[in-house]
């Protein structure tokens, strides 16, 4: 399995508890996101114009997310769904979801809808690499149809010991449609294996997936 090979060749132990790693990770995040904000500004203008031209709605989609130590922050994204879609019950987007706009399909496939989160990284709300930020009070239907609070699933609290990430082990290797309990196991694996070179490899893999437009793909992304 690709994940097994990737993890086995990156033998870092509990780096998330090392002050030097955490300090260097934050410095790297601030520096790279700052450069990214400057270099990507022309892309922001193009995306903003495309969103406005399609339906005239708002460009950005701000949303509360849970961050480090359970602190709630305001995450920014480019709007990829029709106006008002998020006011209904929050449902994870499905393949060929009718709520997604034409521009949104391109943005989601390349993860360009998450480009504004460079600002969240620069501010310190997020990191480039980490568990995906979740909605406060988010729930998920179980196999028997019963609604389960994500906060009640094993691994939920552990994943908030680090800043949530723009990308990460779960975002890259976990199938989009598996239960959150399984995704939390990927998050737990990241917490055990995290380190500077491990993070860098995940970032490079993420660029490759973006270039191929595979972020919305169900199954292997590369």
C-alpha positions in Angstrom: 0.0 0.0 0.0 1.3 3.5 -0.9 0.5 4.9 2.5 2.5 2.1 4.3 5.5 2.8 2.1 5.2 6.5 2.6 5.0 6.2 6.4 7.6 3.5 6.8 10.2 5.6 5.0 9.6 8.6 7.2 10.6 7.4 10.7 9.9 10.4 13.0 8.8 9.7 16.5 6.3 11.9 18.3 7.7 15.1 16.8 4.4 16.9 17.6 5.7 17.1 21.2 9.1 18.6 20.4 9.3 22.3 21.0 12.0 22.7 18.3 9.8 21.1 15.7 6.7 23.1 16.7 8.7 26.4 16.6 10.2 25.6 13.2 6.8 24.5 11.9 5.2 27.8 12.9 8.1 29.8 11.4 7.9 27.8 8.2 4.1 28.3 8.1 4.3 32.1 8.6 7.1 32.6 6.0 5.6 30.4 3.3 2.1 31.7 3.7 3.3 35.3 3.6 5.1 34.6 0.3 2.1 32.6 -1.0 -0.2 35.5 -0.2 1.9 37.9 -2.2 2.6 35.6 -5.2 -1.0 34.4 -5.4 -2.7 37.8 -5.4 -3.3 37.8 -9.2 -4.9 34.4 -8.9 -7.2 35.8 -6.2 -8.4 38.5 -8.6 -9.1 36.0 -11.4 -11.0 33.6 -9.1 -13.0 36.5 -7.6 -13.9 37.8 -11.1 -15.0 34.3 -12.2 -17.2 33.8 -9.2 -18.8 37.2 -9.6 -19.4 36.7 -13.3 -21.1 33.3 -12.8 -23.9 34.3 -10.4 -23.1 37.7 -8.9 -22.9 36.2 -5.3 -20.3 36.8 -2.6 -16.7 35.8 -3.4 -15.8 34.4 0.0 -17.4 31.8 2.2 -16.4 32.3 5.9 -17.1 29.5 8.3 -16.4 28.7 11.9 -14.0 25.8 12.4 -12.4 24.1 15.4 -8.6 24.7 15.8 -5.8 24.1 18.2 -7.0 23.1 21.7 -10.6 23.3 20.6 -10.5 27.1 19.9 -13.0 28.2 17.3 -11.7 30.4 14.5 -13.2 31.9 11.3 -11.8 30.0 8.2 -12.0 31.6 4.8 -12.6 29.9 1.4 -13.6 31.0 -2.0 -17.3 30.2 -2.4 -17.8 27.1 -4.5 -21.5 26.4 -4.0 -24.6 28.2 -5.0 -25.7 31.2 -2.9 -27.7 30.0 0.2 -26.6 26.3 -0.1 -24.8 26.4 3.2 -27.8 27.9 5.1 -29.5 24.5 4.9 -28.4 21.5 7.0 -24.6 21.0 6.5 -24.1 18.0 4.3 -20.8 16.9 2.9 -20.6 17.5 -0.8 -21.1 14.4 -2.9 -19.7 13.6 -6.3 -21.4 15.8 -9.0 -23.2 17.7 -6.2 -25.9 20.0 -7.8 -25.1 22.7 -5.2 -21.6 23.2 -6.6 -21.2 25.9 -9.2 -19.3 25.5 -12.5 -16.5 27.6 -11.2 -16.7 25.8 -7.9 -16.1 22.4 -9.6 -12.8 23.7 -10.9 -11.9 25.3 -7.6 -12.7 22.2 -5.6 -10.8 19.8 -7.9 -7.7 21.9 -7.6 -8.3 22.9 -4.0 -8.0 26.5 -5.1 -11.2 27.2 -3.1 -9.0 26.9 0.0 -6.4 29.5 -1.2 -7.8 32.1 1.2 -6.8 29.9 4.1 -3.2 31.1 3.5 -4.4 34.1 5.6 -5.5 31.7 8.3 -2.1 30.0 8.2 -0.4 33.4 8.3 -2.5 34.4 11.4 -1.7 31.2 13.2 -5.2 29.7 13.1 -4.0 26.9 10.8 -0.8 25.2 9.6 0.1 23.9 6.1 0.0 20.4 7.4 -2.3 18.9 10.0 -5.8 17.3 10.5 -8.6 18.9 8.5 -10.4 21.6 10.5 -13.9 20.5 11.6 -17.2 22.4 12.1 -18.1 23.1 15.8 -20.7 20.6 16.9 -20.5 18.6 13.7 -22.4 15.4 13.4 -22.3 12.3 11.2 -24.9 9.6 10.5 -23.8 6.1 11.6 -24.3 2.9 9.6 -27.7 2.4 11.4 -28.8 5.9 10.6 -28.2 7.3 14.1 -26.6 10.7 14.3 -23.2 10.8 16.1 -21.4 13.8 17.4 -17.9 13.9 16.1 -16.7 15.0 19.5 -17.9 11.6 20.8 -15.7 9.6 18.4 -12.3 8.3 19.6 -9.5 10.5 18.5 -11.4 13.7 18.2 -9.7 15.4 21.2 -6.2 14.1 20.2 -6.4 15.7 16.7 -6.8 19.2 18.3 -3.4 19.0 20.0 -2.0 20.5 16.8 -3.2 23.3 14.5 -5.5 22.0 11.7 -4.0 21.8 8.3 -4.6 23.0 4.7 -3.4 19.5 3.8 -2.4 16.4 5.6 -2.1 12.6 5.7 -5.9 12.2 6.0 -6.7 14.7 3.2 -4.3 12.9 0.8 -4.6 9.2 1.6 -8.1 8.8 3.1 -11.0 8.2 0.8 -13.4 11.1 1.0 -16.5 9.0 1.8 -15.2 6.8 4.7 -16.6 7.4 8.2 -14.9 10.0 10.3 -13.8 7.4 12.9 -11.5 5.9 10.2 -10.3 9.4 9.2 -9.4 10.1 12.8 -7.1 7.1 12.7 -5.2 8.7 9.9 -5.0 11.9 12.0 -3.6 9.8 14.9 -1.0 8.3 12.6 0.0 11.8 11.5 0.4 12.9 15.1 2.7 9.9 15.7 4.8 10.4 12.6 4.9 14.2 12.1 8.2 15.9 11.5 9.6 18.6 9.2 10.5 16.3 6.4 7.3 14.3 6.7 5.3 17.6 6.4 7.4 18.7 3.4 6.6 15.4 1.6 2.9 15.9 2.3 3.1 19.4 0.9 4.8 18.3 -2.3 2.3 15.5 -2.7 -0.5 18.0 -2.3 1.0 20.2 -5.1 1.0 17.2 -7.4 -2.6 16.4 -6.6 -3.5 20.1 -7.3 -1.7 20.0 -10.7 -3.7 16.9 -11.6 -7.0 18.3 -10.4 -7.6 15.2 -8.3 -8.8 16.6 -4.9 -12.4 15.7 -5.6 -11.6 12.2 -6.8 -13.1 9.3 -4.9 -10.3 6.8 -4.2 -6.6 7.1 -4.9 -5.6 10.7 -5.8 -2.3 9.7 -7.5 
